[in-house]
Amino acid sequence: MICIASIVRRQWVDYDRLTFPLLQLPIDLTEEGKSGSIVVPLFKRPLLWIGFALPFLLYSTNALNHYFPFIPEVQLRNNISLFNHALTLTTNVNFVALGLAYFLSLDVGLSIWLFHLLTKAQITTENVLGYSLPGRRDLFMEGSMSVSYEGMGAMLVLVLYGLWNSRGYLRGVWRKALYNEGELDDSQEILSYRAALIVLALSSAYATGWLTLSGVPWWVALFFLFIAFCIFYGLTRIVAEGGLGFARAQMTAQPFVIDAVGTEAIGPSGLVSLGMTFSWAGDLRTMVMASAINGLKLADIGQVRGRPLFWALMLSIVVGLAGSIWMVVWMGYQYGGINLDWWFYNRFGEIVHGDSAYKIANPRHPLNDFGEIGPRFMFAGIGAAIMGLLMYARHHFMWWPVHYLGFPIGATLTIIWTWFSIFIGWVLKALVLKYGGVTLYRQLRPLFLGFILGHIFVSGFWVLFDYVTGETGNRIPIF
């Protein structure tokens, strides 16, 4: 994923000029002050501390409620039921999402919350009419099964169109890597294009070999990796342009591939092996590629040399991976996994292996079971067609007000938890630009940066406080 980020960095940063809203706070935090001053200029702005104080006080009140129940809890998350409980909307005030929404373009912000409401409307209509696709709903499908497949179709169109739109640039990368020709200069990249393509090919071959040796037919392994990396690529694009600190697709690669080729073609051992891939291609909220592309953009702004940065990235990945593996195993033995996090230590493995067992016991073939599988890919085609129309309208009509970015993720859990805060941020930005113009927009930047900083700081503060006191279960939600 780092190799892909290295290859597409120039296209996304220099040619597409993506906004990278997640970097607004880091950029301001690394701004140099006047000569002799060690205080970051952002910290001298009163609006920052006003924004910082609001999430800090609210979440600290809720944290103190965990220690002292007589302190009232501030309800920041509520569910609103409409149409005789046929529709439920989650209104969650999340200050990270609210702050980031201020730095989104208005069409992108509109896209995220609008497509969430539209997917909710579709799901509600299906429930009222009693309509659902035949068959069992697979793991990590967001919304109804039809909405999940629509999202997958939209995601594939987003990725394939992006690659097609970059074909000239990618052709230049290929010429530079193979023949060292062309106008592209890769001396400032973290890897030369030749090295990036070689490492990408070797790592893909390793992943394919691992899956094949574990029981997955080689052609299914290649197909699975293609779909999985399409999801990674698409989500990274959404994070880079949409400013989401956490994003996930409306379905994962495993059920899509299994429905496409059938369980009989994969075999029992292959189904179990694909089930194990949920650990890195399943319950995702972020991925290395999204972090890498944001880091590369920040390095570009700070004019950091590329080659040493690659080894710094690799070191951080190795240390983080080794530390997390050791910590998970140690905590499981020290405290007993059954006493720890319900999802990661218990339920996650149970449902993944249970799903593999179900598929082994209930084989499917895409032709023999076309009545069940066919409608799923029909909705994937519908999602792809809608995404294509949205992208066409976006690129051909100046008056078109809605970006296409929110459509592939409209029903996901992360959007369910953040759409309301994004809506608030979108409304505030629209009002500021309409009545105060760009001048007022820039003056209020520290306030919204304070929302982000305060929410992140208070979460870390109470983690340390609870560690010192030995208290558990006092969770400050980051989303």
C-alpha positions in Angstrom: 0.0 0.0 0.0 2.9 2.3 0.6 4.2 1.6 -2.9 0.8 2.5 -4.4 0.8 5.7 -2.3 4.2 6.5 -3.6 3.1 6.0 -7.2 -0.1 8.0 -7.1 1.2 10.8 -4.8 2.2 13.2 -7.7 -1.1 12.6 -9.5 -3.2 13.3 -6.4 -1.1 16.1 -4.9 0.2 18.0 -8.0 -2.4 17.2 -10.7 -5.7 16.5 -9.0 -4.8 18.9 -6.1 -6.8 17.0 -3.5 -7.5 19.1 -0.4 -6.3 16.6 2.4 -8.5 18.1 5.1 -7.0 15.8 7.8 -3.7 17.8 7.5 -5.2 21.2 8.5 -4.4 20.7 12.2 -0.9 19.2 11.7 0.1 22.0 9.3 -0.9 24.6 11.8 0.8 22.8 14.7 4.1 22.6 12.8 4.0 26.3 11.8 7.1 28.1 13.0 6.6 31.1 15.2 8.5 34.4 15.1 12.2 34.4 15.7 13.1 33.3 19.2 9.6 32.1 20.0 9.0 28.4 20.8 5.2 28.7 21.0 3.3 27.7 18.0 1.3 30.7 16.6 -1.9 28.6 16.7 -1.7 28.4 20.5 -1.7 32.2 20.7 -5.2 32.4 19.2 -8.0 32.6 21.8 -10.6 31.0 19.4 -8.5 27.8 19.5 -8.9 27.5 23.3 -12.6 28.2 23.1 -13.0 25.4 20.6 -10.7 23.2 22.7 -12.6 23.8 25.9 -16.0 22.7 24.5 -15.2 19.0 23.8 -12.8 18.8 26.8 -15.5 19.9 29.2 -18.3 17.9 27.8 -16.3 14.6 27.6 -14.7 15.2 30.9 -18.1 15.6 32.5 -19.1 12.2 31.0 -15.8 10.7 32.2 -16.4 12.0 35.7 -19.9 10.5 35.6 -18.1 7.1 35.3 -16.4 7.8 38.7 -19.2 9.7 40.3 -22.6 8.7 39.1 -24.3 11.7 40.7 -22.7 13.9 38.1 -25.2 14.1 35.2 -24.1 12.6 31.8 -24.3 14.8 28.7 -26.1 12.9 26.0 -24.2 13.5 22.8 -25.6 10.6 20.8 -29.3 10.0 20.3 -31.5 7.9 18.0 -34.5 9.5 16.4 -37.3 7.2 15.2 -39.6 8.4 12.4 -42.5 7.0 10.4 -43.7 4.6 13.2 -40.1 3.4 13.9 -39.6 2.5 10.2 -36.7 5.0 10.0 -34.0 5.5 12.7 -31.5 8.3 12.4 -28.5 8.6 14.7 -27.6 12.1 15.8 -24.2 12.0 17.3 -22.2 15.2 18.1 -18.5 14.3 17.2 -16.2 17.3 17.5 -13.5 15.7 15.3 -16.0 15.2 12.4 -17.5 18.7 13.0 -14.1 20.4 12.9 -13.0 18.5 9.8 -16.3 19.3 8.0 -15.4 23.0 8.2 -12.4 22.3 5.9 -14.3 20.3 3.4 -15.6 21.9 0.2 -19.3 22.4 0.4 -20.1 19.9 -2.4 -18.1 17.2 -0.6 -19.7 17.9 2.8 -23.2 17.9 1.2 -22.4 14.6 -0.6 -21.5 12.8 2.7 -24.6 13.7 4.7 -27.1 13.7 1.7 -26.2 10.3 0.5 -26.4 8.9 4.0 -30.0 10.2 4.2 -30.8 8.8 0.7 -29.5 5.4 1.6 -31.5 5.5 4.8 -34.6 6.3 2.7 -33.9 3.4 0.4 -33.5 1.0 3.3 -36.7 2.3 4.9 -38.6 1.9 1.7 -37.4 -1.7 1.4 -38.4 -2.4 5.0 -41.9 -0.9 4.6 -42.5 -2.8 1.3 -41.1 -6.0 2.8 -38.5 -6.3 0.1 -35.1 -7.9 0.6 -32.6 -9.7 -1.6 -32.8 -13.5 -1.3 -30.2 -15.4 0.7 -28.2 -14.8 3.9 -26.7 -11.4 4.6 -23.0 -11.6 4.7 -20.5 -10.2 7.2 -19.8 -6.5 7.4 -22.5 -5.5 5.0 -23.6 -2.0 5.8 -27.3 -1.3 5.4 -29.4 -3.7 3.4 -27.9 -6.2 1.1 -29.0 -4.2 -2.0 -27.4 -1.0 -0.6 -24.2 -3.0 0.2 -23.9 -4.2 -3.4 -24.7 -0.7 -4.8 -21.9 0.6 -2.7 -19.5 -2.0 -4.0 -20.4 -1.2 -7.6 -19.9 2.5 -6.9 -16.6 1.9 -5.3 -15.3 -0.1 -8.3 -16.4 2.7 -10.7 -14.7 5.3 -8.5 -11.4 3.4 -8.6 -11.5 2.3 -12.3 -12.4 5.8 -13.4 -9.6 7.3 -11.3 -7.1 4.9 -12.9 -8.5 5.6 -16.4 -8.3 9.4 -15.7 -4.7 8.9 -14.6 -3.7 6.7 -17.6 -1.4 9.3 -19.1 0.4 9.8 -15.8 0.6 6.0 -15.1 2.0 5.5 -18.6 4.7 8.0 -17.7 5.4 6.2 -14.4 5.8 2.9 -16.4 8.2 4.5 -18.9 10.3 6.0 -16.1 10.4 2.7 -14.2 11.3 0.6 -17.3 13.4 2.8 -19.5 14.2 5.8 -17.3 12.6 8.1 -19.9 10.0 10.8 -19.8 9.4 14.1 -18.0 8.5 12.6 -14.5 11.2 13.1 -11.9 11.0 10.5 -9.0 14.1 11.7 -7.2 11.9 13.3 -4.4 9.6 10.4 -4.0 10.0 8.0 -1.1 10.8 5.2 -3.6 11.8 5.4 -7.2 9.0 4.3 -9.5 11.1 1.3 -10.5 11.6 0.3 -6.9 7.9 0.9 -6.1 6.7 -1.3 -8.9 9.2 -4.1 -8.0 8.2 -4.1 -4.4 4.5 -3.9 -5.3 4.9 -6.9 -7.6 6.9 -8.9 -5.1 4.5 -8.2 -2.2 1.5 -9.0 -4.4 3.2 -12.3 -5.5 3.9 -13.1 -1.8 0.2 -12.4 -0.8 -1.0 -14.5 -3.8 1.4 -17.3 -2.9 0.3 -17.3 0.8 -3.4 -17.5 -0.2 -2.7 -20.2 -2.7 -0.7 -22.4 -0.3 -3.4 -21.9 2.3 -6.0 -23.4 0.0 -7.3 -20.6 -2.3 -7.1 -21.3 -6.0 -4.5 -18.9 -7.5 -6.9 -17.2 -9.9 -9.4 -16.6 -7.0 -6.5 -15.2 -4.9 -5.6 -12.8 -7.7 -9.3 -11.7 -8.0 -9.7 -11.3 -4.3 -6.5 -9.2 -4.0 -7.7 -7.0 -6.9 -11.1 -6.3 -5.2 -9.5 -5.8 -1.8 -7.0 -3.3 -3.2 -9.7 -1.5 -5.1 -11.4 -1.0 -1.7 -8.2 0.2 -0.1 -7.5 2.6 -3.0 -11.1 3.9 -3.1 -11.2 4.5 0.7 -7.8 6.2 0.5 -9.1 8.6 -2.1 -12.2 9.2 0.0 -10.1 10.0 3.1 -7.7 12.2 1.1 -10.5 14.2 -0.5 -13.3 13.8 2.0 -11.4 14.4 5.2 -12.7 11.4 7.0 -10.4 10.1 9.7 -12.1 6.7 9.5 -13.9 5.2 6.6 -15.1 1.8 5.5 -16.7 0.3 2.4 -20.3 -0.9 2.4 -19.2 -4.5 1.9 -15.9 -6.3 2.0 -14.1 -8.2 -0.8 -14.7 -11.7 0.6 -18.5 -12.0 0.0 -18.2 -10.2 -3.4 -15.6 -12.7 -4.6 -17.4 -15.8 -3.2 -20.7 -14.7 -4.9 -18.9 -14.1 -8.1 -17.0 -17.5 -8.4 -19.1 -19.7 -6.1 -18.1 -21.7 -3.0 -17.4 -24.9 -5.0 -14.6 -23.2 -7.0 -12.9 -22.1 -3.8 -13.3 -25.2 -1.7 -13.5 -25.7 2.1 -9.8 -24.9 2.8 -10.0 -21.8 0.6 -13.2 -20.6 2.3 -11.4 -20.9 5.7 -8.4 -19.1 4.3 -10.5 -16.2 3.0 -12.2 -16.0 6.4 -8.8 -15.4 7.9 -8.3 -12.4 5.6 -11.0 -10.5 7.5 -8.2 -9.6 10.0 -6.7 -7.2 7.4 -9.5 -6.8 4.8 -12.6 -6.8 7.0 -13.6 -4.6 9.9 -11.6 -1.6 8.6 -11.7 1.9 9.8 -8.4 3.1 8.3 -5.5 1.5 6.5 -1.8 2.0 5.9 -2.3 3.6 2.4 -4.5 6.4 3.8 -2.0 7.2 6.5 0.9 7.0 4.0 -0.7 9.3 1.4 -1.5 11.9 4.1 2.0 11.6 5.4 3.5 12.1 1.9 1.4 15.2 1.4 2.6 16.6 4.7 6.2 15.8 3.8 5.7 17.6 0.5 4.5 20.7 2.4 7.4 20.5 4.8 9.9 19.7 2.0 11.1 16.6 3.7 13.4 14.4 1.7 11.6 11.4 0.3 14.0 8.4 0.5 14.7 8.5 4.3 11.0 8.9 4.9 10.3 5.4 3.4 12.5 3.8 6.0 10.8 5.8 8.8 7.4 4.6 7.5 8.7 1.0 7.4 10.1 1.3 10.9 6.9 2.7 12.3 4.9 -0.2 10.7 7.3 -2.9 12.0 7.4 -1.5 15.5 3.6 -0.9 15.6 2.9 -4.4 14.3 5.3 -6.1 16.7 4.1 -4.1 19.6 0.4 -4.6 18.9 0.8 -8.4 18.4 2.8 -8.7 21.6 0.3 -6.6 23.6 -2.8 -8.5 22.3 -1.2 -11.9 23.2 0.1 -10.6 26.6 -3.2 -9.1 27.6 -5.0 -12.3 26.6 -2.8 -14.4 28.9 -2.5 -11.9 31.7 -6.2 -11.0 32.1 -8.0 -13.7 30.0 -9.3 -12.8 26.6 -12.9 -13.4 27.7 -12.6 -10.6 30.2 -11.4 -8.1 27.7 -12.9 -6.4 24.7 -16.0 -8.2 23.6 -15.6 -7.6 19.9 -11.9 -8.2 19.2 -11.3 -11.0 21.7 -14.6 -12.9 21.4 -17.2 -12.0 18.9 -15.1 -11.2 15.9 -13.4 -14.6 15.6 -16.6 -16.4 16.4 -18.6 -14.8 13.5 -15.8 -15.0 11.0 -15.2 -18.8 11.5 -19.0 -19.3 11.8 -19.4 -17.7 8.5 -16.8 -19.9 6.9 -18.5 -23.0 8.4 -21.9 -21.8 7.0 -20.5 -21.4 3.5 -18.9 -24.8 3.6 -22.2 -26.4 4.7 -24.2 -24.5 2.2 -22.3 -24.5 -1.2 -23.4 -22.0 -3.9 -22.7 -21.8 -7.6 -23.2 -18.5 -9.5 -25.2 -20.3 -12.3 -27.1 -22.9 -10.3 -28.0 -20.3 -7.7 -28.5 -17.4 -10.1 -31.9 -16.6 -8.6 -30.2 -15.7 -5.4 -26.9 -14.3 -6.6 -28.0 -12.6 -9.8 -30.0 -9.8 -8.1 -27.0 -8.9 -5.9 -24.9 -8.2 -9.0 -27.8 -6.4 -10.6 -27.7 -3.9 -7.7 -24.0 -3.7 -8.0 -24.6 -2.7 -11.6 -27.2 -0.1 -10.5 -24.7 1.4 -8.0 -22.0 1.5 -10.7 -24.4 3.2 -13.2 -25.5 5.8 -10.6 -21.9 6.5 -9.7 -21.0 6.9 -13.3 -23.9 9.4 -13.8 -22.8 11.3 -10.7 -19.2 11.5 -11.9 -20.3 12.6 -15.4 -22.5 15.3 -13.9 -19.7 16.4 -11.6 -17.2 16.8 -14.5 -19.5 18.2 -17.2 -22.0 20.5 -15.4 -20.6 23.5 -13.5 -23.9 24.0 -11.7 -24.1 20.4 -10.4 -24.0 20.9 -6.6 -23.4 17.3 -5.3 -20.0 15.5 -5.2 -20.1 11.8 -5.9 -17.7 11.0 -3.0 -20.4 10.2 -0.4 -22.3 7.6 -2.5 -20.0 4.6 -2.0 -19.9 5.0 1.8 -23.4 6.5 2.5 -24.7 3.6 4.6 -21.5 2.7 6.5 -21.3 2.6 10.3 -18.7 5.4 10.4 -21.0 7.7 8.4 -24.0 6.7 10.7 -22.0 8.0 13.6 -20.6 11.1 12.0 -23.1 12.4 9.4 -24.9 14.7 11.8 -21.7 16.4 12.9 -20.6 16.7 9.3 -24.1 18.3 8.6 -23.6 20.8 11.4 -20.1 21.7 10.1 -21.4 22.0 6.5 -24.2 24.4 7.6 -21.9 26.5 9.7 -19.4 26.8 6.8 -22.1 27.7 4.3 -23.4 30.4 6.6 -19.9 31.8 7.3 -19.1 32.0 3.6 -22.4 33.5 2.7 -22.5 36.2 5.3 -18.9 36.7 6.3 -17.0 35.7 3.2 -13.5 34.2 3.0 -12.2 36.7 5.6 -14.5 35.4 8.4 -13.9 31.8 7.2 -10.2 32.2 7.8 -10.7 34.0 11.1 -12.8 31.1 12.5 -10.3 28.4 11.5 -8.8 28.2 14.9 -12.2 27.6 16.5 -12.8 24.4 14.5 -9.2 23.3 14.8 -9.8 23.6 18.6 -12.8 21.2 18.3 -10.5 18.6 16.7 -7.6 19.1 19.1 -9.8 19.2 22.2 -11.6 16.0 21.3 -8.4 14.1 20.6 -6.6 15.5 23.7 -9.5 14.7 26.1 -9.5 11.1 24.9 -5.8 10.7 25.5 -6.0 12.5 28.8 -8.7 10.2 30.3 -6.8 7.1 29.0 -3.8 8.1 31.1 -5.9 9.2 34.0 -7.8 5.8 34.0 -4.5 4.0 33.8 -3.1 5.8 36.9 -6.3 5.1 38.9 -6.7 1.5 37.6 -10.2 2.2 36.3 -11.6 0.4 33.2 -14.6 0.8 30.9 -14.4 4.6 30.9 -14.5 5.1 27.2 -14.3 8.5 25.4 -15.5 7.8 21.9 -13.3 9.3 19.1 -16.2 8.7 16.6 
